[in-house]
Structures are given as structure tokens and as C-alpha cells.
Amino acid sequence: MTFTLDLLLIPIAYLIGSISFAVVVSKCMNLPDPHSYGSGNPGATNVLRTGNKLAAVLTLMGDALKGYLAVMLARVLLGDQSLTASLNSWLLCGVVLAVFLGHLFPVFHGFKGGKGVATACGILFGVNAILGVATLGTWIIVATFMRYSSLAALSAAIFGPIYFVFLFGFQPMGIALLIVCLLLIWRHRSNIRNLLNGTESRIGSKKTAK
């Protein structure tokens, strides 16, 4: 591919990220719009508040897969078989940021997106499987013992860049992942306030519809 055509990967990644699986799955399964109840966040944790575990799992898988597929599609089209080349590719960094911003601000859903936990996880697996497993493991451990999805997400966001530097040192991709993690923390600012106030909902809890 030429450089000009390569740049098209960035808007394509944004459009992929703009597919909100919480909204799509809810419509297909005749569930309420995820913006209308609980936290109002179109994500798997909020969809779980409907009591429909299958819908929550499908949302989680869809949001994670779009992050993974956007990164892997770019790597394949760029003809990149080298992990070292991937970590030094500013274009691939752009793809990572584009798919994540697409999830946060989806053009297909009025720019009202989710908080990005599953999509960030998919991105990390697309960059490197070991990095993805380590960060996902952090989320699982915190979520299992603390029962707070937001706290687990914040912990994973903090440790994700640390794991990356530990595994690969300082690379351009590390900057992109740091921005993703900072955006994820920013999207959880209301959850941080709730955690500090002791009012944050635990995993599996239900809130009444707005």
C-alpha cells in the first residue's frame, strides 16, 4: 500500500470503533436502550443490569473484537509481520487512537459512546497477546476481589502502560497506549467520585431506569 492509501486506515478504524455493540445487541434482543438506565453508559457492565447475561457477554465480545480487528487489519494491510516494526509505527499508533476514539465518540450513535474498557482490552491483544493477558489478568483479579468494574478498569488502565514498558521499553506505541489509558481514566471520572464517596455500584447490581 502507498502512504496515501495507508492513511485511510485511520478513518476506517474510527468507523469500526463507532459501532456500539451495547446499542446493537440491545436492539436485536429487544432490550432497553443502554443510555436510558443504570449509569447510562453503553457498555457490557450496564447492559448486565438488565439481567440478560447473554446480552452483556455479546456486548463485551463485540466491543473487544472491534479493537482487536482494527489493529490486526492495519497490521495485515501494512504488510507488517514484525512486532518491533509495529511498536515503532506511528500510523499504527493512529489506528489505535482512532478505533478507541470511535468507541468513545461514535458517529453512528450521536457521539455518545462507552468508557472503552473492552475496546482497550482488544487493542492491547492486537498489539501483543502477552500484554493483553497481563492487563486483562489485572482487571479480573481486582474485579473478582473488589466487585467494582470501574476500579478494575482503572487498575488495568494504570498497569497497562507499565506492563508495556516492562515488556518492550519506550516505543511510539507506548505513547498511543498511554493516551488510551488516560482517556479511559478520564471517562471514569464520575466513577472515581463514586468510589471515593462509597456510592459506586458493584458488579451485578441493578439500577432503576431513568
Buried (B, 14 or more C-beta within 10 A) or exposed (E): EEEEEBEEBBEBBBBBBBBBBBBBBBEEEEBBBBBEBBBBBBBBBBBBBBEBEEBBBBBBBBBBBBBBBBBBBBBEBBEBEEEEEBBEBEBBBBBBBBBBBBBBBBEBBEEBBBBBBBBBBBBBBBBBEEBBEBBBEBBEEBBEEBBBBBBBBBBBBBBBBBBBEEBBEEBBBBBBBBBBBEBBBEBBEBBBEBBEEEEBBEBEEEEEEE
